Structure formats: structure tokens, C-alpha cells
Amino acid sequence: MRIRAIVSMLCVLVCGLGVAGPVTGQGVHLGIVPLEAVVAPGDTFLVELRITEAGSEFNAFDVNLGFDPVRVAFVPTVPVSDQRGALMTDACANTFHVFTSEAAQLRITMSLLCASTFVMGPGVIYQVKFRALEGAGEAAFICNTGTQFYRAGYFVNPLVCQPGSVTVDDGTLGLSDIEDSARSGVLLGPPVPNPSRGWGVLSFTLPRAEAARLEIYDAAGRLVAQRPDRNYGAAGRYVEGWDAGTLPSGVYLVRLVTASGLVARTRWTLVR
């Protein structure tokens, strides 16, 4: 019998409170973190499956996590139960959990076995460790076909899965001066668009609620623009628009600095 069928049956029999059909509405917003990071060959780093915002309730999921085996390699965790995320285990200590590692995909199945217990996030549902391999380039992490969330055995829709990525820099990409945001705990994605004619969108993820500010430096290392500190009331992903004003063409360094001293960096190219 297929794992998904087992999960659905367990949810109906054990969790009890089903609905008359697929659950629709807010759905599930799943982010694969890091959304963007720079690592060196040989570095190990965590990839989290994180519910980024409160949405529809669920108590089980199948996630088929795809990755690039040329750039990164899965690193097993012992015991494998430590890969389970706090959002699930804090809600119910009794879980049905199946994990399978394949050449370019991880198959993850998890179900809460506490009656009438559901979660909705935000929070981490699962985490796995990877190692960066030799060479340079980007490695993406995506939700492959078959990824699905359930409430008492019924599908929870829609599912929005935001891919993550790391860039493996062996010294040839010119990124060695950009801090490893996976280590610092705060993630700053590349500006969109990049290059830009003067306006763009910056996205970043904070590991906890705290104040943070955005800064822009020119190629000489001078601070040329900044936003005042702003309090962010929860961990999660945020998006800020930025008008570069009269800054001339060039390559700039964007820094995100938190009140606790965490820092992430990315580059932004302006073309007038």
C-alpha cells in the first residue's frame, strides 16, 4: 500500500474529525529555507521546511523535496526523528513518520496521531542537513510532484511552495565577501529586478521577532542609504520596496542588520 494511502487512513481513523471533501480557503504556505544563501564547498547547512504564515489547519503531509546532487549532498541525521520540526512535535509527541533518501529527492511523510489535533503555523515542520560539494554554482530546493498536505485524511488546498536555494562559491564567483546567511540565521534574497534602473524589491527572512534595518553601501564601502530600525513582530519572510533615488550606476552592497547583531548581505546593480 502506498505511503500516502496509509497516511490518509491513519488520519481518518486516529484523528477523527474529517470534512466532507478537500479543504480549501487560505491553504498552506510552505517556504524552503534558506531562500538564498552563499556557502563554500565542504560547508554543511540546514534546509528547513517552514510554514511561513498562518493558513488552513493540517495534521499530515507528504513532501518530496528535490535538490541538485551535483551541487549538494544530503547528510543523514541520527536519529532520523530529530529531523521532525517543532511545529509538529510540540503539537503532538506521537507521530507517524517515514523518511526516504533518494539520489535527487527526499521523501518525507509525517502525521500527527493525537486525536483532533491540527496545526496551521507559522513554524518549522521538518529540517534536513546538506553538504556543499566541490565546484561553483546555484543549487535549488523545490517541492516535487506528490507534495501534499492533509486535514484528517483530506487534501488541504491550495498549496503554495516557495523554492529555496544556495550558491556554492569556491572563490571563483566573487561572492566570498558576502556573509553566509545560513550561518548568521537571517536571510536576504537578491533584489528584484537586478540589475535595476533605480527601484526594486528586497525580500528577507528573520529567525525571530526583532528590530532590523536595511543599509546600502557603494563599491568604496561608504554607507550611501539606509532605512531606520523597524520592529518586526514575528519570525518569517518580509518584503520591502526600495527607491534608490539619485544613486548613480554601479554595484552596491545591501546589508540587513538586526538588533541582535545578525547580518546578511547581497549585491544590487543599478543601471541608469
Buried (B, 14 or more C-beta within 10 A) or exposed (E): EEBBEBBBEBBBEBBEEBEEEEBEEBBBBBBBBBBBBBBBBEBEBBBBBBBBBBBBBBBBBBBBBBBBBEBBEBEEBEEEEEBBBEBBBEBBEEBBBBBEEEEEBBBBBBBBBBEEBBBBBBBBBBBBBBBBBEEBBEBBBBBBEEBBBBBBBBBBBBBEBBEBBBBBBBEEBEBEEBBBBBBBBBBBBBBEEBEBEBEBBBBBBBBEEBBBBBBBBBEEEEEBBEBEEEEBEEBBBBEEEBEBEEBEEBEBBBBBBBEEEBBBBBBBEBEE
